Amino acid sequence: MSYQLQFTSVAAPEADLDVFPFLNKLRQDAGGQPPSAMLKRFHDALAGLFPDAPWSEGHYAGDVGHLTLVRRRKEVVPHVLYIAAELGLTVVDNQSGEVHRPPTYQVVLEGAADGVALGEAAQKLAALMRKPVTEMIALLSGGRRTVVKKGVPLFQARQYASVLRDRGACRASLAIEPGPAPLSEPPKPLPPPAMVAAAPMSPKLALDPVPAATTMPPMSRPFESEPPVEAADANESLYLVADGLRLTIFATVLYMIAAYFIGSMDGWPTSAMAVGVTLLAMVAVYRLAKGVGSNIIMRVLAVLLMLIPLVNIIVLVLMIVRGRKTLAQHDVELGLLGASHHDTCRLAGSDMVFLASTKLAWLAAFGLLGCVTLGRAAVERQVTAMLGTHPQPCALVGIWTSSRIGPNGLIVLREDGKYMVAPVQGAEARIRPQYGEWSVKERVVTWIDGEHSPALVDATRMNFRVDGKSFSVTERNGTTTQFRRVRGTAKGRCAVN
């Protein structure tokens, strides 16, 4: 939510990369100096437009200053840039790093003022510029246009032109120089809610002294530190949006992590994890929906939709988009998690070490970690029990399809340690029958090809699914072969009823 701007009333380096070190040097050199006349004018003009002071701090010293906006950023920033451009201040946006340089002007002398004789105008101009009258007559004669001042900001250029008209009885105009273009005057700012009945204020540059309530702020703490959280900045609805948005993002991430691990888990931790992430998502969307102003029916509907797979992900994403849009409309700066921790605390009106969303997210994350650990351990125990110690475990005895053989063949693993590759009916020409021996030890499947002499031996690492319907082996070349059970054996040690 906070938005920081820096500015200086002296010419900044031409290279943007040199501006930040230049401002830091000015700030160090300024110390406790009073602000320059241009910075005072800048402050008075801005305070006159925004008497509610939508900034938390301002530090003006010497030729440099900064401002931390906490409200009405979209209204204040255009006026900051417009006033700074008129006064010749360079403004630096700390968020984007953009340097806003003021346009410069030339003051052009065009001749004697209308209705004023050449000699009279020459005499007044000579007294003003302390030059011989004959030289001024030559300057004003023949319709000549002479640049008498250049490289000045609009405010100073207008002053020069005004003096030439009022005291020199001359016509003068302003000409923009190559470089930054002049800015359009922004619309008049809306009055704050507490000041609707106040007298209207002109958006023009204010040069008169401002009331005591808007006098120059004192020297503040170091520029790098965050402004303190004040209860006046609290906004319960926006706090619910900001904190609910963070929680919704956390819930979405944890839900995706849970979906990734749930297939490799078994037992009660699987159900506990599913219930946990669903409850977290329900709490998140309810808080966020309440913050953005949804009625109770829509809030309950959003909660119930968290029970429907895939639909819950769509709802979570839509709620995140709506939450970010709401915060952006209220000039809250957005990051990866929405509003920053400091800005969320500001909206809450209190400085908290851990936000409510952060506490819930950490609790859910540790719970998810525990469920994954316990669930995968349960799978390991069950797989170990299913494979046992027999070299031909019943969990693998049966008829299987293989991704290496393809859909035209089957592999039969017999309980006596023999295996056979056979084609399915109608594919005899595409699959060559093979046979050999197989055995398992410590999750490694050993294949002995019986067609060659000496026999070819291949050992592959196995990953067995706890449902007993599939397993995979990692080949020597790094590829994975998937096996899916077609059926078990009908008789013998591993008979399936």
RAVENLIN-V790963 format. One record per backbone hydrogen bond with DSSP energy under -0.5 kcal/mol. NH is the residue of the N-H (numbers start at 1). CO is the residue of the C=O. Records with the same first field share a line. If there is no record, write none. Layout:
NH->CO ; CO
//
This chain:
3->69
5->67
6->92
7->65
8->90
9->63
10->63
18->15
19->16
20->16
22->18
23->19
24->20
25->21
26->22
27->23
28->24
29->25
30->26
31->27
33->30
36->62
40->36
41->37
42->38
43->39
44->40
45->41
46->42
47->43
48->44
49->45
50->46
53->50
55->53
56->68
57->68
59->66
60->58
61->59 ; 64
62->34
64->61
65->7
66->59
67->5
68->57
69->3 ; 67
70->54
71->54
75->72
76->72
77->73
79->75
80->76
81->77
82->78
83->79
84->80
85->81
86->82
87->83
88->84
89->84
90->8
91->100
92->6
93->98
94->4 ; 92
97->93
100->91 ; 98
101->99
105->152
106->175
107->149
108->106 ; 173
109->107 ; 146
110->171
111->171
113->169
116->113
121->117
122->118
123->119
124->120
125->121
126->122
127->123
128->124
129->125
130->126
131->126
136->132
137->133
138->134
139->135
140->136
141->137
144->141
146->109 ; 144
148->107 ; 146
149->107
152->105
154->85
155->86
157->153
158->154
159->155
160->156
161->157
162->158
163->159
164->160
165->161
166->162
167->163
168->163
169->165
170->164
171->111
173->108
175->106
177->104
195->192
196->193
198->195
207->205
214->211
215->212
225->222
233->230
234->231
235->347
239->235
240->236
241->237
242->238
243->239
244->240
245->241
246->242
247->243
248->244
249->245
250->246
251->247
252->248
253->249
254->250
255->251
256->252
257->253
258->254
259->255
260->256
261->257
262->258
264->261
265->262
266->375
270->267
271->267
272->268
273->269
274->270
275->271
276->272
277->273
278->274
279->275
280->276
281->277
282->278
283->279
284->280
285->281
286->282
287->283
288->284
289->285
290->286
291->287
292->288
293->290
294->289
299->295
300->296
301->297
302->298
303->299
304->300
305->301
306->303
307->304
308->305
309->307
311->309
312->308
314->310
315->311
316->312
317->313
318->314
319->315
320->316
321->317
322->318
323->319
324->320
325->321
326->322
327->323
328->324
329->325
330->326 ; 327
331->328
332->327
333->331
335->338
338->335
344->340
345->341
346->342
347->343
348->344
349->345
350->345
352->350
359->355
360->356
361->357
362->358
363->359
364->360
365->361
366->362
367->363
368->364
369->365
370->366
371->367
372->368
373->369
374->370
375->371
376->372
377->373
378->374
379->375
380->376
381->377
382->378
383->379
384->380
385->381
386->382
387->383
388->384
393->390
395->386
396->393
397->393
398->413
399->487
400->411
401->484
402->406
403->482
406->402
409->406
410->422
411->400
412->420
413->398 ; 411
414->412 ; 418
417->414
419->436
420->412
421->434
422->410 ; 420
424->408
427->424
430->427
431->427
433->431
434->421
436->419
437->448
438->417
439->446
440->391
441->444
444->441
445->443 ; 460
446->439 ; 444
447->445 ; 458
448->437
449->447 ; 456
450->435 ; 448
452->449
456->449
458->447
460->445
461->474
462->443
463->472
465->470
468->465
471->483
472->463
473->481
474->461
475->473 ; 479
478->475
481->473
482->480
483->471
484->401
485->469
486->399
487->399
489->494
495->492
496->489
497->495
//
